């Protein structure tokens, strides 16, 4: 996520009741034309919106957090590649360069600006100085959560589980291939679900793909119910080759009679298997 200095200052103004082009222009000593151009870019980025000539922050938690902590000195650090760099921390300069693709000289320039205002400190690696800049780490954490769950191809509010061959869930009915638990019905395990799981991929999904996507969902949702569903699918089709996954290993241990914390019991799995006529 990148902003110019002017864009960052506009966010701060909009969060502090300067909500018109002319008010912001006066506060920043810029022309109305300059502010209008910058506001339009922020609207295009889904950061601001206009309501009856008022400039309003979009309802995104990370943007509200950012607008709250912005200061004049902080604008110099955050502008352009600054947020991208801070989002990689904890890291050293070489790691930041590798993660962002930025030249090492640009990385050091931003790090030096951040050190000048005590925004970061070094403890083996550079980290945010939370003692002085309260709210910065929270903003970066919230930004990551937002970016992990945003893709223009899918509805707002969807949950993303995998970005490569996008796997996501939504309550809406879409035309993409169903995967994970939504695809189980195509293979004789019809489930009552509160949302739909999809994959955006050109290839036809195999049973292994569907199982892998189920595991991706479970990593985020962490549900006993999901584990039972995975066990039913896994053991019905005996998909034992080509997988090394802790969840599948634990399910096999449960089938031997072992009890594992935060996993269903063998009795729970057997009870659901009987409903679908699955032999374990």
C-alpha positions as CSV (number, residue, x, y, z in Angstrom):
1,X,0.0,0.0,0.0
2,X,1.5,3.3,-1.1
3,X,0.6,6.9,-0.6
4,X,2.2,10.3,-1.4
5,X,2.8,12.8,1.3
6,X,-0.1,14.8,0.2
7,X,-2.4,11.8,0.3
8,X,-1.4,10.9,3.8
9,X,-2.0,14.5,5.0
10,X,-5.4,14.4,3.4
11,X,-6.3,11.3,5.3
12,X,-5.3,13.0,8.5
13,X,-7.4,16.1,7.6
14,X,-10.5,13.9,6.7
15,X,-10.2,12.1,10.0
16,X,-10.2,15.4,11.9
17,X,-13.4,17.0,10.5
18,X,-11.8,18.9,7.5
19,X,-14.2,17.3,5.0
20,X,-14.3,19.5,1.9
21,X,-11.8,20.2,-0.8
22,X,-11.5,23.8,0.1
23,X,-11.0,23.1,3.9
24,X,-8.3,20.6,3.2
25,X,-6.6,22.9,0.6
26,X,-6.5,25.7,3.1
27,X,-5.2,23.5,5.9
28,X,-2.4,22.1,3.7
29,X,-1.6,25.3,1.8
30,X,-2.4,23.7,-1.5
31,X,-4.7,24.7,-4.4
32,X,-8.2,23.2,-4.7
33,X,-7.1,21.6,-7.9
34,X,-4.1,19.8,-6.3
35,X,-6.3,18.5,-3.5
36,X,-9.0,17.4,-5.9
37,X,-6.5,15.4,-7.9
38,X,-5.1,13.7,-4.8
39,X,-8.6,13.0,-3.4
40,X,-9.6,11.4,-6.7
41,X,-6.6,9.0,-6.4
42,X,-7.6,8.1,-2.9
43,X,-11.2,7.4,-4.0
44,X,-9.9,5.2,-6.8
45,X,-7.8,3.3,-4.2
46,X,-11.0,2.7,-2.2
47,X,-9.6,4.8,0.7
48,X,-12.0,7.8,0.5
49,X,-15.5,8.4,-0.7
50,X,-17.6,11.6,-1.4
51,X,-21.0,12.1,0.1
52,X,-22.8,15.4,-0.7
53,X,-19.4,17.2,-1.3
54,X,-18.0,15.8,1.9
55,X,-14.7,13.8,1.9
56,X,-15.3,10.7,4.1
57,X,-12.9,7.9,5.1
58,X,-14.0,4.5,3.8
59,X,-15.1,2.1,6.5
60,X,-11.8,0.2,6.7
61,X,-10.3,-0.3,10.2
62,X,-6.6,0.0,9.0
63,X,-7.4,3.3,7.3
64,X,-9.0,4.7,10.4
65,X,-5.9,3.6,12.4
66,X,-3.5,5.2,9.9
67,X,-5.4,8.5,9.8
68,X,-5.3,8.6,13.6
69,X,-1.5,8.2,14.0
70,X,-0.3,10.4,11.0
71,X,2.0,13.3,11.9
72,X,4.0,15.6,9.7
73,X,7.3,13.8,10.5
74,X,5.6,10.4,10.0
75,X,4.4,11.4,6.5
76,X,8.1,11.5,5.4
77,X,8.6,8.0,6.5
78,X,5.4,6.4,5.3
79,X,5.2,8.1,1.9
80,X,5.9,6.1,-1.2
81,X,7.6,2.8,-0.2
82,X,7.6,3.5,3.6
83,X,4.6,1.4,4.5
84,X,5.8,-1.5,2.4
85,X,9.1,-1.4,4.2
86,X,7.6,-1.2,7.7
87,X,5.2,-4.1,6.9
88,X,8.2,-6.5,6.5
89,X,9.5,-5.9,10.0
90,X,11.0,-7.5,12.0
91,X,13.7,-7.7,9.3
92,X,17.2,-6.4,8.5
93,X,17.9,-4.2,5.5
94,X,18.9,-7.0,3.2
95,X,15.7,-9.0,4.0
96,X,13.6,-5.9,3.4
97,X,15.2,-5.4,0.0
98,X,14.5,-9.0,-0.9
99,X,10.9,-9.0,0.3
100,X,10.0,-5.7,-1.3
101,X,12.2,-5.7,-4.4
102,X,13.4,-2.2,-3.5
103,X,17.0,-1.1,-3.9
104,X,19.1,-1.3,-0.7
105,X,19.8,2.4,-0.9
106,X,16.1,3.2,-0.8
107,X,15.6,0.8,2.1
108,X,18.4,2.5,4.1
109,X,17.1,6.0,3.3
110,X,13.7,5.1,4.7
111,X,15.1,3.2,7.7
112,X,17.2,6.2,8.6
113,X,14.2,8.5,8.4
114,X,12.3,6.1,10.7
115,X,15.3,6.0,13.2
116,X,15.4,9.8,13.2
117,X,12.0,9.9,14.8
118,X,12.5,6.8,16.9
119,X,9.8,4.9,14.9
120,X,12.1,1.8,14.8
121,X,14.8,0.3,16.8
122,X,17.2,-2.5,16.2
123,X,17.3,-5.7,18.3
124,X,19.2,-8.1,15.9
125,X,16.6,-6.9,13.4
126,X,14.7,-3.7,12.9
127,X,11.4,-3.6,14.8
128,X,8.7,-1.0,15.5
129,X,9.4,1.0,18.6
130,X,6.0,0.5,20.3
131,X,7.0,2.3,23.5
132,X,7.1,5.6,21.5
133,X,4.8,5.0,18.5
134,X,1.8,3.4,20.0
135,X,-0.6,2.3,17.3
136,X,1.8,1.8,14.5
137,X,2.2,-2.0,14.9
138,X,-1.5,-2.3,15.3
139,X,-2.0,-0.5,12.0
140,X,0.5,-2.7,10.2
141,X,-1.2,-5.9,11.7
142,X,-4.6,-4.7,10.6
143,X,-3.3,-3.8,7.1
144,X,-1.9,-7.3,6.7
145,X,-5.3,-8.8,7.7
146,X,-7.0,-6.5,5.1
147,X,-4.5,-7.3,2.3
148,X,-4.8,-11.0,3.0
149,X,-8.5,-10.8,2.4
150,X,-8.8,-8.5,-0.6
151,X,-9.1,-9.4,-4.3
152,X,-11.1,-7.4,-6.9
153,X,-12.5,-10.6,-8.4
154,X,-14.5,-11.6,-5.4
155,X,-17.2,-9.9,-3.2
156,X,-16.2,-7.5,-0.4
157,X,-16.1,-9.4,2.9
158,X,-15.0,-12.7,1.4
159,X,-12.6,-14.8,3.4
160,X,-9.4,-15.8,1.4
161,X,-7.6,-19.0,2.3
162,X,-5.2,-19.3,-0.5
163,X,-4.0,-16.6,-3.0
164,X,-2.4,-18.9,-5.6
165,X,-5.4,-20.5,-7.5
166,X,-7.6,-18.3,-5.3
167,X,-9.6,-20.2,-2.7
168,X,-12.2,-18.2,-0.8
169,X,-15.6,-18.3,0.8
170,X,-18.6,-16.0,0.6
171,X,-22.4,-16.2,1.3
172,X,-23.0,-15.2,-2.3
173,X,-23.7,-17.7,-5.1
174,X,-21.0,-17.3,-7.8
175,X,-20.1,-19.0,-11.0
176,X,-16.6,-20.2,-9.9
177,X,-15.7,-23.8,-9.3
178,X,-16.9,-25.0,-5.9
179,X,-14.1,-26.5,-3.7
180,X,-13.4,-27.6,-0.1
181,X,-16.6,-28.5,1.8
182,X,-18.8,-27.0,-0.9
183,X,-17.5,-29.6,-3.4
184,X,-18.1,-32.6,-1.1
185,X,-21.7,-32.9,-2.3
186,X,-20.5,-33.7,-5.8
187,X,-18.8,-36.7,-4.2
188,X,-21.6,-38.1,-2.1
189,X,-21.1,-36.1,1.1
190,X,-23.7,-33.4,1.0
191,X,-23.3,-30.9,3.8
192,X,-25.4,-28.1,5.1
193,X,-23.2,-25.0,5.0
194,X,-23.7,-21.3,5.9
195,X,-21.3,-20.1,3.1
196,X,-19.9,-21.2,-0.2
197,X,-16.3,-22.2,-0.9
198,X,-14.8,-21.4,-4.3
199,X,-11.6,-21.7,-6.3
200,X,-10.7,-19.5,-9.2
201,X,-8.7,-21.9,-11.4
202,X,-8.8,-22.9,-15.1
203,X,-8.1,-26.6,-14.4
204,X,-10.8,-29.1,-13.2
205,X,-10.2,-29.7,-9.5
206,X,-9.3,-33.2,-8.4
207,X,-10.2,-34.9,-5.1
208,X,-6.7,-34.1,-3.9
209,X,-7.2,-30.4,-4.8
210,X,-10.5,-30.4,-2.9
211,X,-8.8,-32.0,0.2
212,X,-5.9,-29.6,0.1
213,X,-8.3,-26.6,-0.1
214,X,-10.2,-28.1,2.9
215,X,-7.0,-28.1,4.9
216,X,-6.3,-24.5,3.9
217,X,-9.8,-23.6,5.2
218,X,-9.3,-25.4,8.4
219,X,-6.0,-23.6,9.0
220,X,-8.0,-20.3,9.2
221,X,-11.3,-21.5,10.7
222,X,-9.9,-24.0,13.2
223,X,-13.2,-25.9,13.6
224,X,-13.9,-29.4,15.0
225,X,-16.8,-29.7,12.6
226,X,-14.4,-29.0,9.6
227,X,-12.1,-31.7,10.9
228,X,-14.9,-34.2,10.9
229,X,-15.8,-33.3,7.3
230,X,-12.1,-33.6,6.3
231,X,-11.9,-37.0,7.9
232,X,-15.0,-38.2,6.0
233,X,-13.6,-37.1,2.7
234,X,-10.1,-38.3,3.4
235,X,-11.1,-41.8,4.5
236,X,-13.9,-42.3,2.0
237,X,-11.5,-41.8,-1.0
238,X,-8.4,-43.1,0.7
239,X,-6.3,-40.1,-0.5
240,X,-3.2,-41.3,1.3
241,X,-0.5,-40.6,-1.3
242,X,1.1,-37.3,-2.1
243,X,0.1,-35.7,1.2
244,X,2.2,-34.9,4.3
245,X,0.1,-32.7,6.6
246,X,-0.1,-32.6,10.4
247,X,-3.9,-32.6,10.3
248,X,-4.1,-35.8,8.2
249,X,-1.4,-37.5,10.4
250,X,-3.4,-36.7,13.5
251,X,-6.7,-38.0,11.9
252,X,-4.9,-41.3,11.2
253,X,-3.8,-41.4,14.8
254,X,-7.3,-40.9,16.0
255,X,-8.5,-43.8,13.8
256,X,-6.0,-46.0,15.8
257,X,-7.9,-44.9,19.0
258,X,-5.7,-42.0,20.1
259,X,-7.3,-38.9,21.6
260,X,-5.8,-35.6,20.5
261,X,-6.7,-32.2,22.0
262,X,-8.8,-29.9,19.8
263,X,-9.7,-32.8,17.4
264,X,-12.9,-34.9,17.2
265,X,-13.0,-38.3,18.8
266,X,-13.1,-41.5,16.9
267,X,-16.7,-41.9,18.1
268,X,-17.7,-38.5,16.6
269,X,-16.1,-39.4,13.3
270,X,-17.7,-42.8,13.2
271,X,-21.1,-41.4,14.0
272,X,-21.0,-39.0,11.0
273,X,-19.5,-41.6,8.7
274,X,-22.5,-43.9,9.4
275,X,-24.9,-41.1,8.2
276,X,-23.1,-41.1,4.8
277,X,-22.5,-44.8,4.6
278,X,-18.7,-44.4,4.7
279,X,-16.6,-47.3,5.9
280,X,-13.6,-46.2,8.0
